[in-house]
Amino acid sequence: MESAHVSFTIAIALAAGVLAQSIAKHLRLPGIVLLLALGFGLGHDGLNWVNPQTLGDGLFGIVDFAVAIILFEGGLNLELNRLRHQEQSIRRLITMGAVLTLFGAALAVYLLLQWSWSLSLLFGSLVVVTGPTVVAPLIRDMRLRQNLKTILEAEGVLIDPIGAILAILVLHLTVGAQSGVLAGEAVDFAFRLAFGFLVGGIGGFLLGSILRIRSLVPHGFENIFTLAAVFLLFQGSDRIISQSGILAVTIAGAVVGNMRTPVDRDLREFKDQMTILLVGMLFILLAADVKFEEIHSLGWGGPAVLVVLIFLIRPINVWLSTMKSTLTWRERFFIAWVAPRGIVAAAIATLTAGALNEREMTGGSELRALVFLTIAGTVCLAGFTAKPLASLLKLRLPNRDRVAILGAEGLGLALGVVFRDQELNVVFLDSDPKRCHQAEEAGFTVIFGDALQERTLIRSQIELVGTVIGLTSNEHLNHLFVDQARELFGVPQGYIALESLKDDKVPEHIQQLDSRVLWEGPHDVERWAVRFRHQDVLIEQLTFIPPKNSEFTEASQSNTQETVPSSGKNGERFVILAIQRNKSISPMYTTYTLQKKDVAFVALYRPELEQALVQLHTLGWRKSTEESIEESAPASSSRLQSAKKEISQQKTESSQDFGLNPKTDN
């Protein structure tokens, strides 16, 4: 019966954790707010369905496992190149800032609650941390300036292991009750940090190297292999030097995340899902063990300590830590405002309270209650006010409405003009001076340099880009460019130009990147570049009016996405550049599902103009004057012949609108 009760407790905690975070996401609320509320409701003072005490020492094992995975996932998302730009501020926040918070919080508790110095220092050490599991979701959809986002994320990840080890150090001093061991404990603290850093670096490098060699880990086993390795690293490091594992897994995550393994994307997604599951379960379990009477017993002193932490200690901490930095006063104010405590503070507080209770020392329950009050207060404040405050301080970036195109010639320029005429902001990236000059003369913003280098992407204001397009004759370069932009800077949409498709299927590496293959099918980009240089290309707008009883019509109107027949198989006569539906426009891609009245911008090869028109007409594309044509025999329609003649006799004015200046027919 006891084992059944244990299983029921874990099952309820898992289900409640996922449910709370799902509801929070729908309501756009901080997940921890609902997790804490649901945990209290299911615990001692509520339904009493979740009783962590039934887990015994197993609770500490669950906490260890969850914290290891959560901190590894946090490290996995740290971009070391970005950290260098704000290195000084981050280093001060996690060193000098940690010390200021420790002693400031301890002094506040000592004066306002009149706790002993040892218990006050314990509380100070527990609230040093902020927490990536709270900060990352909070700022994910806020579109903050990159330097601000980097500082908050890095502080949340790096301060957690430091704060946890610091809490263990203070706990040892408190439990040992020896006045002459401070120097020894300080040396021990530094040694644990150094050992955790070394083991994490070596372990992360070995893990990343193994994942890079695909033949070593069977396909599909990469995620579970990493999961097992992380927990082994955590426990192994702790076994050698107590409490060093928490830093080891954080450093290992950062190393693996910056090695760019072939399974990098899948690994991040898997760890993100695991973190959501574990954070939910852990918060439910830990909050269920807190009684309302413990929080109530704090009196007015508990909220008073919280106010001092938020409005005095944190601002002083940030102000001193960011002195002589490039941050503006608005950015410093925002960093001072956003300091929510998360799962690591809750977990270490529970472990600390347990250690005090085991030794029959007073204050364990009150300590845990004050930490949970701090978590609830800081999360609610940041969760409900951070976004409006960022808008008020003008720290949020504009919407991602810019298009970045790699390759400033031929089809790339043509697509850029189409987008510009639809009032989209377009920026080109290219390493060829002549092509850059050509695009600049056409009135585009152009970034000269290697598009695979981070500084080049930053110069293009990639944080404002919503769509990246790899459009050179080098397929590998196109893939790397889109991969870099999406992985490093979170660009939502990516399109890649290819010259061929094996078995008409999108390559696996592009599917893993969650990007799309450009156009209605693969095309020879270099051939089209030559045609544009020779002024042999005409741009035309066509409307999709599918013929009746057509296989293509059935495919395009089905719920599944089918590959549109490629013109590349028929002499490269045309390229469907973009599709406009209502007021929105996007590049054409192979799995685009067409709808009636869609408008296409099509590049036509002038020497084979009539053949291209016939082929397009067969596929359902019409000039606006052709929409009422007899659909049963499009090729023989007199009106079709008239339309073809009209197009073939067009002068330069139609294409000059696109800035391409093609050759005029004689």
C-alpha positions in Angstrom: 0.0 0.0 0.0 2.9 2.3 0.8 4.5 1.7 -2.6 1.1 2.4 -4.2 0.9 5.7 -2.3 4.4 6.7 -3.5 3.5 5.9 -7.1 0.3 7.9 -6.8 2.2 10.9 -5.3 4.6 10.9 -8.2 1.8 10.4 -10.8 -0.3 13.2 -9.4 2.8 15.5 -9.3 3.7 14.8 -12.9 0.2 15.3 -14.2 -0.5 18.4 -12.1 2.9 19.9 -13.2 2.2 19.5 -16.9 -1.4 20.7 -16.5 -0.4 23.8 -14.6 2.2 24.8 -17.2 -0.2 24.1 -20.1 -2.8 26.3 -18.6 -0.2 29.0 -17.8 1.0 29.0 -21.4 -2.6 29.4 -22.7 -3.2 32.3 -20.2 0.3 33.7 -20.9 1.1 33.6 -17.1 4.4 32.6 -15.4 4.2 28.8 -15.0 5.6 28.8 -11.5 2.6 30.9 -10.2 0.2 28.2 -11.1 2.6 25.4 -10.0 2.9 26.9 -6.5 -0.8 27.5 -6.2 -1.6 23.9 -7.4 1.1 22.5 -5.2 -0.3 24.2 -2.1 -3.8 23.0 -3.1 -2.8 19.4 -3.5 -0.6 19.4 -0.3 -1.2 19.4 3.5 -3.5 22.4 3.5 -5.5 21.4 0.5 -6.7 18.0 -0.9 -3.8 16.2 0.7 -3.3 14.1 -2.5 0.4 14.9 -2.7 2.4 14.0 0.4 6.2 14.3 -0.3 7.0 12.7 3.1 5.9 9.3 1.7 8.9 9.4 -0.6 11.3 9.5 2.2 14.9 9.8 1.0 13.6 9.2 -2.5 12.6 12.9 -2.6 16.2 13.9 -2.4 17.1 11.5 -5.3 14.3 13.0 -7.4 15.6 16.5 -6.6 19.2 15.6 -7.5 18.1 14.1 -10.9 15.8 17.0 -11.8 18.3 19.7 -10.8 21.1 17.9 -12.9 18.9 17.9 -16.0 17.6 21.4 -15.5 21.0 22.9 -15.1 22.5 20.9 -18.0 19.6 22.2 -20.2 20.3 25.8 -19.0 24.0 25.4 -19.9 23.1 23.9 -23.2 21.4 27.1 -24.3 24.3 29.4 -23.3 26.0 30.9 -26.4 29.6 31.6 -25.3 30.2 34.1 -28.2 27.4 36.3 -26.9 28.6 36.1 -23.3 31.9 37.7 -24.3 30.2 41.0 -25.3 28.8 41.3 -21.7 31.5 39.4 -19.9 32.3 42.0 -17.3 28.7 42.6 -16.2 27.9 38.9 -16.0 31.0 38.1 -14.1 30.3 40.8 -11.5 26.6 39.8 -11.1 27.6 36.2 -10.3 30.5 37.1 -8.0 30.2 40.5 -6.4 26.4 40.5 -6.9 26.1 37.1 -5.2 28.1 38.3 -2.1 26.0 41.5 -1.9 22.8 39.5 -2.0 24.0 37.0 0.5 24.9 39.6 3.2 22.1 42.0 2.3 19.4 39.4 2.6 21.0 38.0 5.8 21.0 41.5 7.3 17.4 42.1 6.4 16.2 38.9 8.0 18.4 39.4 11.1 16.9 42.9 11.6 13.3 42.3 10.5 12.7 38.7 11.7 15.3 38.7 14.4 16.6 35.3 13.4 20.1 34.1 14.4 23.0 35.1 12.3 23.6 31.5 11.1 19.9 31.1 10.0 19.9 34.6 8.4 23.1 33.7 6.4 21.4 30.5 5.3 18.5 32.4 3.9 20.8 34.9 2.2 22.7 32.0 0.5 19.4 30.5 -0.8 18.1 33.6 -2.4 21.4 34.4 -4.2 20.1 32.4 -7.2 17.6 33.6 -9.9 17.0 30.6 -12.1 16.9 29.8 -15.9 13.6 27.9 -15.6 11.9 31.2 -14.7 13.9 33.8 -16.5 14.1 32.0 -19.9 10.3 31.5 -20.3 9.7 35.0 -19.0 11.9 36.8 -21.6 11.4 34.3 -24.4 8.5 36.1 -26.1 9.4 39.7 -25.0 11.9 40.3 -27.8 14.4 42.2 -25.6 17.5 43.8 -26.9 20.2 41.1 -27.3 22.6 42.4 -24.7 19.9 42.6 -22.1 18.6 39.1 -22.9 22.1 37.6 -22.8 22.8 39.1 -19.3 19.6 37.9 -17.8 19.9 34.4 -19.2 23.6 34.0 -18.4 23.0 35.2 -14.8 20.1 32.8 -14.3 22.2 29.8 -15.5 25.6 30.5 -13.9 24.4 31.8 -10.6 22.4 28.6 -9.8 25.3 26.3 -9.2 27.3 29.0 -7.4 24.4 29.8 -5.2 23.7 26.1 -4.5 27.3 25.4 -3.5 27.4 28.6 -1.4 24.3 27.4 0.4 26.0 24.1 1.2 29.0 26.0 2.5 26.9 28.1 4.9 24.9 25.0 5.9 28.2 23.3 6.9 29.2 26.3 9.0 25.7 26.4 10.6 25.6 22.7 11.4 29.2 22.5 12.5 28.8 25.5 14.8 32.5 26.0 14.8 33.9 29.5 14.7 37.3 28.7 13.4 36.4 26.9 10.2 35.5 29.8 8.0 38.8 30.0 6.2 38.8 26.2 5.7 35.2 26.3 4.3 36.1 29.2 2.0 39.0 27.2 0.5 36.7 24.2 0.2 34.2 26.3 -1.6 36.8 27.5 -4.1 38.1 23.9 -4.6 34.6 22.6 -5.3 34.1 25.3 -7.9 37.4 24.6 -9.6 36.8 20.8 -9.5 33.2 21.1 -10.9 34.4 23.5 -13.6 37.2 21.0 -14.6 35.1 17.9 -14.5 32.3 19.7 -16.4 34.6 20.9 -19.1 36.2 17.5 -19.6 32.9 15.6 -19.4 31.1 18.0 -21.8 34.0 17.8 -24.3 33.9 14.0 -24.2 30.1 13.9 -24.5 30.1 16.4 -27.4 32.8 14.5 -29.2 30.9 11.2 -28.9 27.8 12.8 -30.2 29.7 14.3 -33.2 30.7 10.8 -34.4 27.4 9.4 -35.6 28.6 5.8 -35.7 29.3 5.7 -32.0 25.8 6.2 -30.7 23.0 4.4 -32.6 20.5 6.6 -34.3 17.6 7.5 -32.0 19.7 6.8 -28.9 21.4 10.2 -28.7 18.9 11.8 -26.3 18.7 9.0 -23.8 22.5 8.5 -24.0 23.0 12.1 -23.1 20.4 11.9 -20.3 22.3 9.0 -18.8 25.7 10.6 -19.2 24.5 13.8 -17.6 23.2 12.1 -14.5 26.3 9.9 -14.3 28.5 13.0 -14.5 26.4 14.7 -11.8 26.6 11.8 -9.4 30.2 10.9 -10.2 31.5 14.4 -9.6 29.5 14.5 -6.3 30.9 11.2 -5.3 34.5 12.5 -5.6 33.9 16.0 -4.3 30.6 16.6 -2.5 28.3 19.2 -4.1 30.6 19.7 -7.2 28.2 18.0 -9.6 25.8 20.9 -9.8 28.5 23.1 -11.4 29.9 20.2 -13.5 26.6 19.5 -15.3 26.1 23.3 -16.0 29.6 23.6 -17.5 29.1 20.4 -19.5 25.9 21.7 -20.9 27.6 24.9 -22.1 30.4 22.9 -23.7 28.1 20.5 -25.5 25.8 23.3 -26.6 28.7 25.2 -28.2 30.2 22.2 -30.0 27.3 22.1 -32.5 26.8 18.4 -32.7 24.8 16.9 -35.5 22.0 16.1 -33.0 22.1 19.6 -31.5 18.6 20.6 -32.4 17.0 17.3 -31.3 19.0 17.3 -28.1 17.8 20.8 -27.2 14.2 20.0 -27.9 14.4 16.8 -25.8 16.1 18.5 -22.9 13.6 21.4 -23.1 10.7 18.9 -22.8 12.4 17.0 -20.0 13.0 20.3 -18.1 9.3 21.3 -18.4 8.3 17.8 -17.1 10.7 17.8 -14.2 10.2 21.5 -13.2 6.5 20.9 -13.0 6.8 17.7 -10.9 9.4 19.2 -8.6 7.5 22.4 -7.8 4.3 20.4 -7.1 6.2 18.1 -4.7 8.1 20.9 -2.9 5.2 23.3 -2.7 2.9 20.5 -1.3 5.2 20.1 1.6 4.9 23.7 2.7 2.1 24.6 5.2 0.2 27.8 5.2 0.7 28.2 8.9 4.5 28.2 8.4 4.2 31.2 6.1 1.6 32.9 8.3 3.9 32.5 11.3 6.4 34.8 9.6 4.1 37.7 10.3 4.7 41.1 8.7 8.4 40.5 8.7 8.2 38.0 5.8 6.7 40.4 3.3 9.0 43.2 4.7 12.0 41.0 3.9 10.6 40.4 0.4 10.2 44.2 -0.2 13.8 44.9 0.9 15.1 42.1 -1.4 13.3 43.5 -4.4 13.5 47.2 -4.0 16.8 47.7 -2.1 19.2 44.8 -2.3 18.7 43.9 -6.0 19.0 47.5 -7.3 22.2 48.1 -5.3 23.5 44.7 -6.5 22.8 45.6 -10.2 24.0 49.2 -9.9 27.4 48.2 -8.5 27.8 45.1 -10.8 27.1 47.1 -14.0 29.2 50.2 -13.3 31.3 51.3 -16.2 29.4 49.0 -18.5 27.8 50.0 -21.8 24.3 49.4 -20.4 22.0 52.3 -20.3 20.1 53.3 -17.2 16.9 51.8 -18.6 18.6 48.5 -19.1 20.2 48.5 -15.7 16.8 49.4 -14.2 15.1 46.5 -16.0 17.8 44.0 -14.9 17.3 45.2 -11.3 13.6 44.6 -11.6 13.7 41.1 -13.0 15.2 38.7 -10.5 12.7 35.8 -10.0 13.8 32.9 -7.9 13.2 29.4 -9.3 13.4 25.7 -8.8 17.0 25.6 -7.6 16.2 27.9 -4.7 13.1 25.8 -3.8 15.0 22.5 -4.1 18.1 23.6 -2.0 15.7 25.2 0.6 13.9 21.9 1.0 17.2 20.0 1.3 18.5 22.5 3.8 15.3 22.4 5.9 15.6 18.6 6.0 19.2 18.8 7.1 18.3 21.1 10.0 15.3 19.0 11.0 17.4 15.8 11.0 19.8 17.5 13.5 16.9 18.8 15.6 17.9 22.4 14.9 15.2 25.0 14.9 14.2 27.2 12.0 14.1 24.7 9.1 10.4 25.1 8.4 10.5 28.9 8.7 13.5 29.1 6.5 11.8 27.1 3.8 8.5 29.1 4.1 10.4 32.4 3.7 12.2 31.0 0.6 8.9 29.9 -1.0 7.4 33.3 -0.1 10.3 34.9 -1.9 9.9 32.7 -4.9 6.1 33.5 -5.2 6.7 37.2 -4.7 9.5 37.7 -7.2 7.9 35.4 -9.8 4.6 37.2 -9.6 6.2 40.7 -9.8 8.4 39.8 -12.7 5.8 37.7 -14.5 3.1 40.3 -14.4 5.1 43.5 -14.8 8.3 42.7 -16.8 6.7 42.9 -20.3 4.8 46.2 -19.7 8.0 47.6 -18.1 10.1 46.6 -21.1 7.7 48.3 -23.4 7.6 51.4 -21.2 11.4 51.6 -21.1 11.5 51.0 -24.9 13.7 47.9 -24.5 11.8 45.6 -26.8 12.8 45.1 -30.4 10.3 45.8 -33.2 8.5 42.9 -34.8 10.5 40.5 -36.9 9.4 41.8 -40.3 12.7 41.9 -42.1 13.8 39.4 -44.8 17.5 38.5 -45.0 18.7 37.0 -48.4 22.1 35.4 -48.9 23.0 36.0 -52.5 22.6 39.5 -54.1 22.0 38.6 -57.7 19.6 37.0 -60.1 16.7 35.3 -58.4 17.7 36.8 -55.1 17.5 40.4 -56.4 14.2 39.6 -58.2 12.7 38.1 -55.0 14.0 41.1 -53.0 12.2 43.5 -55.3 9.0 41.6 -55.1 9.1 41.8 -51.3 10.1 45.5 -51.3 7.2 46.3 -53.5 5.0 44.6 -50.9 6.5 47.0 -48.3 8.7 44.4 -46.7 12.2 45.4 -45.4 14.9 43.4 -47.2 18.6 43.1 -46.5 21.1 41.2 -48.6 24.3 39.5 -47.5 27.1 38.7 -49.9 30.9 38.4 -50.0 31.2 39.6 -53.6 31.9 43.4 -53.9 30.3 43.6 -57.4 27.1 41.9 -56.4 26.9 44.0 -53.3 27.4 47.2 -55.4 24.6 46.0 -57.8 22.2 45.4 -55.0 23.0 48.8 -53.4 22.4 50.5 -56.8 19.0 48.8 -56.8 18.3 50.6 -53.4 18.8 47.7 -51.0 20.6 47.5 -47.7 23.6 45.2 -48.2 25.9 43.6 -45.7 29.3 42.8 -47.2 31.2 39.9 -45.5 31.1 36.2 -44.6 27.4 35.5 -43.7 28.5 32.5 -41.6 30.3 34.7 -39.1 28.3 35.9 -36.1 29.5 39.5 -36.4 28.2 39.7 -40.0 24.8 38.5 -38.9 24.8 41.0 -36.1 25.6 43.8 -38.5 22.5 42.8 -40.5 20.4 43.3 -37.4 19.4 39.7 -37.5 17.3 40.1 -34.3 14.8 42.0 -36.5 14.8 39.3 -39.2 11.8 37.0 -39.4 12.8 35.1 -42.6 16.2 34.0 -43.8 16.7 32.8 -47.4 19.8 30.9 -48.5 19.9 31.7 -52.3 23.3 31.0 -53.7 24.5 28.3 -56.1 26.2 26.6 -53.1 23.6 24.4 -51.4 25.9 23.7 -48.4 26.5 27.4 -47.9 22.7 28.0 -48.0 22.1 25.3 -45.4 24.8 26.6 -43.1 23.5 30.2 -43.3 19.9 29.3 -42.5 21.1 27.0 -39.7 23.3 29.7 -38.1 20.5 32.3 -38.3 17.9 30.1 -36.8 19.9 28.4 -34.2 22.0 31.4 -32.9 19.4 34.1 -33.3 16.0 32.3 -33.3 14.9 33.4 -36.8 11.4 31.8 -37.2 11.4 31.0 -40.9 14.1 29.6 -43.1 14.2 28.8 -46.9 17.0 27.0 -48.8 17.6 27.0 -52.5 18.5 23.5 -54.0 19.4 22.4 -57.5 18.0 18.9 -57.2 15.9 16.7 -55.0 16.5 12.9 -54.6 13.3 11.1 -55.2 11.4 14.4 -55.0 11.9 14.3 -51.2 13.1 17.1 -49.0 16.6 16.2 -47.6 16.7 14.9 -44.0 19.1 17.7 -42.9 16.6 20.3 -44.1 13.7 18.6 -42.4 15.7 18.5 -39.1 16.3 22.2 -39.5 12.6 22.7 -39.9 13.2 24.8 -43.0 11.7 24.7 -46.5 13.0 24.2 -50.0 12.6 27.3 -52.2 10.4 27.6 -55.2 8.0 25.1 -56.7 10.9 22.8 -57.1 14.8 22.9 -57.4 16.4 25.3 -59.9 19.8 26.0 -61.2 20.5 29.3 -59.4 23.7 30.0 -61.4 22.0 29.5 -64.7 19.3 32.0 -63.7 21.9 34.5 -62.6 23.5 34.4 -66.1 20.0 34.9 -67.6 19.4 38.0 -65.5 22.8 39.3 -66.5 21.9 38.8 -70.1 18.5 40.5 -69.5 16.6 37.4 -70.6 14.1 37.3 -67.7 10.7 38.8 -67.5 8.7 39.0 -64.2 5.0 38.5 -64.4 2.0 38.2 -62.0 -0.3 35.2 -62.4 -3.4 34.1 -60.6 -4.1 30.5 -59.6 -7.4 29.3 -61.2 -7.1 25.5 -61.1 -8.6 23.6 -64.0 -11.5 21.2 -63.3 -10.9 17.5 -63.1 -7.2 18.0 -62.6 -4.9 15.8 -60.4 -3.1 19.0 -59.5 -6.3 20.6 -58.3 -7.1 17.7 -56.1 -3.6 17.7 -54.6 -3.6 21.4 -54.0 -7.0 21.4 -52.3 -6.3 18.4 -50.1 -5.3 18.7 -46.5 -1.9 17.2 -47.1 1.0 19.2 -48.6 2.1 18.0 -51.9 5.2 18.9 -53.9 4.3 21.2 -56.7 5.6 20.0 -60.1 8.9 21.6 -60.8 9.6 23.6 -63.9 13.2 22.6 -63.6 12.4 19.2 -65.1 11.1 21.1 -68.2 14.0 23.3 -69.3 14.1 25.8 -66.5 11.5 28.0 -68.3 10.1 29.7 -65.2 10.5 30.1 -61.4 7.6 30.9 -59.1 9.3 33.4 -56.8 6.6 34.3 -54.3 2.9 33.7 -53.5 0.6 36.5 -52.3 -2.6 35.5 -50.5 -4.8 38.3 -49.4 -2.4 40.8 -47.9 0.4 38.4 -46.9 3.3 37.3 -49.1 5.9 34.5 -48.7 8.5 32.8 -50.9 7.2 29.9 -52.9 8.3 26.6 -51.5 7.9 23.0 -52.5 5.2 22.0 -50.0 3.1 25.1 -50.4 -0.6 24.3 -50.6 -2.2 26.5 -53.2 -5.6 28.0 -53.0 -7.8 29.6 -55.6 -7.0 33.2 -56.3 -3.5 33.0 -55.0 -1.2 35.4 -56.9 2.2 34.3 -58.0 5.2 36.4 -59.0 6.9 34.4 -61.7 10.3 34.8 -63.3 9.9 33.8 -67.0 12.8 32.8 -69.4 12.1 35.1 -72.4 13.4 32.9 -75.2 11.0 30.1 -74.1 8.2 32.4 -73.0 5.4 30.8 -74.9 6.3 27.2 -73.7 6.5 28.5 -70.1 3.1 30.1 -70.4 1.5 26.9 -71.8 3.1 24.9 -69.0 2.0 27.4 -66.3 -1.5 27.5 -67.8 -1.7 23.7 -67.6 -0.9 23.9 -63.9 -3.7 26.4 -63.3 -1.9 29.8 -63.5 -3.7 32.6 -65.4 -3.3 36.2 -66.4 -6.0 38.4 -64.9 -7.5 38.7 -68.4 -7.6 34.9 -68.7 -9.7 34.0 -65.6 -12.8 33.5 -67.6 -11.1 31.3 -70.3 -12.7 28.0 -71.2 -11.0 25.7 -68.7 -11.6 22.4 -70.6 -9.1 23.3 -73.4 -6.7 26.0 -72.2 -4.0 25.4 -74.7 -6.3 25.9 -77.7 -8.2 28.9 -76.4 -8.0 31.9 -78.6 -8.0 34.1 -75.6 -4.9 32.2 -74.3 -3.1 32.9 -77.6 -4.0 36.6 -77.2 -2.7 36.6 -73.7 0.5 35.0 -74.8 1.0 37.5 -77.5 0.3 40.3 -75.1 3.0 39.1 -72.7 5.6 38.3 -75.3 5.2 41.9 -76.7 5.6 43.6 -73.4 8.2 46.4 -73.3 10.7 47.1 -70.5 8.2 49.0 -68.3 6.7 45.8 -66.8 10.1 44.5 -65.6 11.6 47.9 -64.8 9.1 48.1 -61.9 11.2 45.3 -60.4 14.5 47.1 -61.0 15.8 44.4 -63.3 16.0 46.3 -66.6 15.6 43.4 -68.9 16.2 43.4 -72.7 13.4 44.7 -74.8 11.9 42.4 -77.5 12.3 43.5 -81.0 
